[in-house]
Amino acid sequence: MNEWGIAADIRKIISDDNGNLSSKRVLAIVWGLGVFCVWAAVSVKKGEMAPLAWEHVGIILSLASVVAAGKWGEKPAGTP
């Protein structure tokens, strides 16, 4: 499959070292972008910076840490 530009970059970000789609990374990115988009929309609608609940920040940080910790657990292809 030939990809170009941003599509290839996104594929690298959401794939593990073997090139397989990583559900952990996709979940973290979707949650992060979803929270940001809702927060930005509410901020624009109110005309000022909307508060961000610590519960949402905690979910984002825990997903990011799971992705970061999982990176060490991924083994390159061909290793037992």
Secondary structure by P-SEA (a helix, b strand, c coil): cccccaaaaaaaaaccccccccaaaaaaaaaaaaaaaaaaaaaaaaccbbbbbaaaaaaaaaaaaaaaaaaaaccccccc
